[in-house]
Amino acid sequence: MQKTRVCAFISTLSLSMILLAVFSVVPCNADVTWNIQTVDNKVYTWQMRYPIAVDSNNTAHIAYTNWNKSSIRQLSYHFVMYASWNGSGWSTQKVDEGIAHSLILDANDNPHILYGRSWQPLMYASWTGSKWGIQTVDTDYVTGVGCGVVTLDSFGNPHIAYTDGASIKYAVSDETNWSIQTVAAYEGEIPTSLSFALDKNNTPYILYSSSSYEYRSQPVVINALNLTLAVYQNYSWKIQPLSLPPPISDYENLIIDSKGYPHFICRQRYFVSSENMTTLSTILHVSWNGSAWNAQTVISNVKSESMYLALDANDNPCVCYIDSIYDEAKGDVSFLKYTRWIGTAWDTQTVDTHRFLGKPSLALDSHGNPHISYILNSQTVITNLKYATATGTTQTPSPTPLTPSPTNQTPSPSMLPSPSPTIPEMNPAAVVLTITVITCLLAVVLKNKNSVFRKKRRP
């Protein structure tokens, strides 16, 4: 009898350990309510992106471009605008003439904005506490053929990566002067897109497209991009072409995670219908795992042309994107969607619906809640700038590793950081659930065994 009880206890304990292993990777999902507001109703849609950042108080800040037409000679003016939430409404202020490119906040929550004048040059503005400090970065920069990104190092110094249409450049300020170097130069024009980030050691990573080509393996010709990563190591730039599943038609922001590994998001287009020449897309989350690049499918079969990536505190990827359908009664209908990796799958929510939506940017606050900036109507010159945030906490536990498909690219280990081991955290709710299950199972086993024992003692 004693042996039987021990066996029953061991069996119960083994089952409990299995349950613990299962439940510890399942996140506790809270209900999310989206709050949508209009920031400005005179926004210029030519701007490539409407960058958003969240400060230490979980307050949103947005840089954008306002369009005005003068009644005198009907001249058009573009102004870089800065908006921040004041607790009851949006406070906006004019920074300078030009078109906004990038926004970042420093350790004191002061904004820094990179922008181009309506034609040239490349400009940088930083809030001093009482006014905007304006600096010229590159007088040869042409706004119509270039773009750029600004970020700050651990000392608060600005670093800028940008393209002028034929080369990739990198600029650093020492508070008085800008030092500019050419990262890579190409013959002819290169695509006007670029992403840039610094790791915790202030090492710069620049993701850009070195060339475009026509992908003809499908009935419809797809305009595709060749992506390249440049990393500054050992006093020189290491240029690494990336081999990704073709055709890559678009890509977005580069992010360095807590282990020093780069992540970015891209879009793979493919032909699906010869009747109306329809093409759809697969959005890919691409990351470095310490020895190779991995591509993980976020969503497939979407008509998406805009997307943005963020990583939460546990390096889980979060993505916002635009999807659209054609409705015979309503015509084109767009959906702003937000999805995040929750350990075993992607959790997707619809944020907003309108005839035309476009160009979302995404930032997460300290609780993991998303903050999204986007425009309401991408088919007009002037439109509304919208802001959406989730009021429910959406932070997930430590990540269950994704199971991505490796790409063909396997660069040298010296190119990127080496892997470091991570220890996943245990879900507290899973622990409580597991203990409850163990207690119930033990009670059932002991009750059954006692019943059997009493039956055997009867004369």
Buried (B, 14 or more C-beta within 10 A) or exposed (E): EEEEBEEBBEEBEEEBEEBBEEBBBBBEEEEBEBEBEEBBEBBBBEBBBBBBBBBEEBBBBBBBBBBEEEEEEEEEEBBBBBBBBEEEEBEBEEBBEBBBBBBBBBEEBBBBBBBBBBEBBBBBBBBEEEEBEEBEBBEEBBBEBBBBBBBBBEEEBBBBBBBBBEBBBBBBBEEEEBEBEEBBEBEEEBBBBBBBBBBEEBBBBBBBBBBBEEBEEEEBEBEBBBBBBBBBEEEEBBBBEBBBBBBBBBBBBBBBBEBBBBBBBBBBBBBBEEEEEEBBBBBBBBBBBEEBBBBBBBBEEBBBBBBBBBBBEBBBBBBBBBBBEEEEEEEEBBBBBBBBBBBEEBBBBEBBEBBBBBBBBBBBBEEBBBBBBBBBBBEEEBBBBBBBBBEEBBBBBBBBEBEBEEBEBEBEEEEBBEBEEEEBEBBEBBEEBBEEBBEEBBEEBBEEBEEEEEEEEEE
